[in-house]
């Protein structure tokens, strides 16, 4: 059975986007589009850090990276930031070099070993059909497993995993994620198809599930929105990315606070405050 009625689609959207622009007017426009996003990320509690890669160098804050190089400029948006902010970067003025699309489902069956079962089913199907299926299964240290389709060197690869466990927001089996990654010429062609579609959420869900279904993996049923409304990017299970400030506070509470309490309890309050640059007033 390739359609599982237990899987109910919660959202579909862009999960990663990398675009470049050649030196000149388009590179300047790409930078101008990204600068406000970097500023907003900083106001939300992220730090501006130096970044470099693929011959570019620049800055990043949270899930946003902006770089320049001798070829022009580059922008990368990840996860929730890609879902929310990708649209202006996909209009055709820039070269899309990587595009990840995702569909996330609520699993009424709460099947904890879904991706292990799919993997072994693929192996059995491979032996019967006599043709190779490029699939891999990885057990995750935090729980659950990830099913990979396609060679890591390929320009199209896919993965399916338990999103609830990955983000620590749901128990095993409740929230399943399908992702397809397109690079180079495939990223360009998929971007063109995306821009031609009217219902973006339906288009993405159809594209992602079709990829898995044609390779023998069970998928949810996809139905077009009767109202034509666009995707909502903050469903009940989504977890906002932790900011740099929040990570620092968590580190302080976990590793520093116990030592500070112990020193204060031993009568070293003044010394602790002085070491932190504070006064004992």
C-alpha positions in Angstrom: 0.0 0.0 0.0 1.6 3.2 -1.2 -1.0 5.6 0.3 -1.3 5.4 4.1 -4.5 7.1 5.3 -2.9 7.3 8.8 -0.6 10.1 7.5 -2.2 13.5 7.5 -0.3 16.4 5.9 0.3 19.3 8.3 2.5 21.5 6.1 4.6 21.6 3.0 7.2 24.2 2.3 10.8 25.2 1.3 13.3 23.8 3.9 16.6 25.1 2.4 17.4 27.6 -0.3 20.8 28.7 -1.7 20.9 31.3 -4.4 23.7 33.2 -6.1 24.0 36.2 -8.3 26.8 37.4 -10.7 28.7 40.6 -9.9 26.8 43.7 -10.7 23.2 44.9 -10.3 21.8 41.4 -9.4 24.4 40.7 -6.8 23.7 44.1 -5.2 20.0 43.3 -5.2 20.5 39.9 -3.6 22.5 41.6 -0.8 19.8 44.2 -0.4 17.2 41.5 0.0 19.1 39.6 2.6 20.4 42.5 4.8 17.0 43.1 6.5 16.7 39.4 7.3 20.1 39.4 8.9 19.1 42.5 10.9 15.9 40.9 12.0 17.7 37.7 13.1 20.0 39.8 15.3 17.0 41.6 16.9 15.6 38.2 17.7 18.7 37.3 19.7 21.2 35.9 17.2 24.8 37.0 16.9 26.4 38.1 13.6 29.3 35.7 12.9 31.9 35.5 10.2 31.1 32.9 7.5 32.8 31.5 4.4 32.3 28.7 2.0 32.4 27.8 -1.8 34.7 30.7 -2.5 32.5 33.3 -0.7 33.0 35.0 2.6 30.6 37.1 4.6 28.3 37.0 7.6 25.6 34.7 9.1 23.0 35.1 11.9 20.9 32.2 12.9 19.6 30.4 9.8 20.7 33.1 7.4 24.0 33.4 5.6 25.2 36.2 3.2 28.5 36.1 1.3 30.4 37.8 -1.5 33.2 36.6 -3.7 34.8 37.3 -7.1 31.9 35.6 -8.8 29.2 37.7 -7.1 27.1 37.1 -4.0 25.4 34.2 -2.3 22.5 33.7 0.2 21.5 30.6 2.1 18.2 30.3 4.1 17.6 27.2 6.3 14.6 25.5 7.9 11.9 27.9 9.2 13.7 30.9 7.7 13.6 29.3 4.3 9.9 28.5 4.7 9.0 32.1 5.7 11.4 34.2 3.6 12.2 32.2 0.4 9.6 33.6 -1.9 11.4 36.8 -3.1 14.6 34.9 -3.8 12.8 32.4 -6.1 11.4 34.9 -8.6 14.0 34.1 -11.4 16.4 36.9 -11.0 18.9 34.7 -9.1 20.5 31.3 -9.7 19.1 28.7 -7.4 21.9 26.2 -6.6 20.1 24.2 -3.9 16.4 23.8 -3.1 15.0 21.5 -0.4 11.3 20.8 -0.3 9.5 19.2 2.7 6.2 17.7 3.6 5.4 17.0 7.3 2.7 14.7 8.5 0.9 13.7 11.6 1.0 9.9 11.9 -2.3 8.6 13.5 -0.7 5.1 13.6 2.1 6.4 15.8 4.4 3.9 14.1 7.7 4.3 15.8 9.6 2.1 13.4 8.0 3.4 10.2 11.3 4.1 8.4 12.9 0.9 9.3 9.9 -1.0 8.0 10.0 1.0 4.8 13.7 0.3 4.3 13.3 -3.5 4.7 10.3 -3.4 2.4 12.5 -1.7 -0.2 15.1 -4.4 0.1 12.5 -7.1 -0.4 11.1 -5.2 -3.4 14.6 -4.9 -4.9 15.2 -8.6 -4.8 11.8 -9.3 -6.4 12.1 -6.6 -9.1 15.7 -7.3 -9.9 16.7 -3.7 -10.2 18.7 -1.6 -7.8 17.1 0.8 -5.3 19.6 3.2 -3.8 18.5 3.3 -0.1 20.2 3.6 3.2 18.9 3.5 6.8 20.6 5.4 9.6 19.7 4.9 13.3 19.8 8.3 15.0 21.5 8.6 18.4 18.6 10.7 19.7 16.1 8.0 18.8 14.2 7.1 15.6 15.8 6.4 12.2 16.3 8.2 8.9 15.6 6.6 5.5 17.8 8.0 2.7 17.1 7.6 -1.0 19.8 8.4 -3.7 23.5 8.6 -3.6 25.1 11.4 -1.5 26.9 12.5 -4.6 23.7 12.8 -6.6 22.0 16.1 -7.4 18.7 14.7 -6.1 18.6 13.0 -2.8 15.8 12.4 -0.3 15.3 11.5 3.3 12.4 10.7 5.6 12.5 10.7 9.4 10.7 11.3 12.7 10.5 15.1 12.9 9.0 15.1 16.4 12.0 13.2 17.8 14.5 15.3 15.8 13.2 18.5 17.3 12.3 17.0 20.6 8.7 18.2 20.4 6.7 15.0 20.1 6.9 11.4 21.1 8.2 8.8 18.7 5.9 8.1 15.7 3.7 11.2 15.9 5.3 13.5 13.4 6.9 12.3 10.2 8.9 14.4 7.7 9.6 13.8 4.0 12.4 15.9 2.3 13.8 16.1 -1.2 17.0 18.0 -2.0 17.6 19.4 -5.5 21.0 20.8 -6.6 22.5 22.5 -9.6 20.3 22.0 -12.8 17.6 20.1 -10.9 17.3 23.0 -8.5 16.9 25.3 -11.5 14.2 23.2 -13.1 12.3 22.6 -9.8 12.4 26.4 -9.1 10.8 27.0 -12.5 8.0 24.5 -11.8 7.5 26.1 -8.4 7.1 29.5 -9.9 4.6 28.3 -12.4 2.4 26.7 -9.7 -0.6 28.6 -8.2 -1.1 26.6 -5.0 2.5 26.4 -3.6 1.6 24.1 -0.7 -0.2 21.6 -3.0 2.7 21.8 -5.5 5.3 21.0 -3.0 3.4 18.2 -1.3 2.7 16.6 -4.7 6.3 16.9 -5.8 7.7 15.5 -2.6 5.3 12.6 -2.2 5.6 11.7 -5.9 9.3 11.3 -5.5 8.9 8.9 -2.7 5.9 7.0 -4.1 7.6 6.3 -7.5 10.4 4.7 -5.5 8.1 2.5 -3.5 7.8 4.4 -0.2 4.4 4.8 1.5 3.2 8.4 1.4 0.2 10.5 2.5 -2.7 11.4 0.2 -2.3 14.9 -1.2 -5.3 17.0 -1.8 -5.5 20.6 -3.1 -6.7 23.3 -0.8 -10.3 24.0 -1.6 -9.8 27.6 -0.6 -6.5 28.1 -2.4 -5.1 29.5 0.8 -1.3 29.5 1.2 0.6 27.3 3.6 0.7 28.2 7.3 4.3 27.9 8.5 3.7 27.7 12.3 1.6 24.6 12.9 1.2 23.1 16.4 4.3 21.0 16.2 6.8 23.5 14.8 9.6 24.6 17.0 11.2 28.0 16.5 15.0 27.8 16.0 16.9 28.5 19.3 18.6 31.9 19.1 22.3 32.5 20.2 21.1 34.3 23.3 18.8 31.4 24.3 21.7 28.9 23.7 23.9 31.1 25.9 21.3 31.2 28.7 20.8 27.5 28.5 24.6 26.9 28.7 24.8 29.3 31.7 21.9 27.6 33.5 23.3 24.1 32.9 27.1 24.6 33.4 27.7 27.9 35.2 24.8 28.4 37.5 25.5 25.2 39.7 29.1 26.5 40.3 27.9 30.0 41.1 25.3 28.6 43.6 28.0 26.4 45.2 30.4 29.3 45.6 27.7 31.6 47.0 26.6 29.0 49.5 30.3 28.6 50.7 30.4 32.3 51.5 32.1 33.6 48.2 29.3 35.9 47.1 31.5 39.0 46.8 34.2 37.1 44.9 31.6 35.7 42.5 30.1 39.1 41.8 33.5 40.7 41.3 34.6 37.9 38.9 31.4 38.5 36.9 32.1 42.2 36.7 29.2 43.0 39.1 29.0 44.8 42.4 27.8 43.4 45.7 25.1 46.0 46.1 
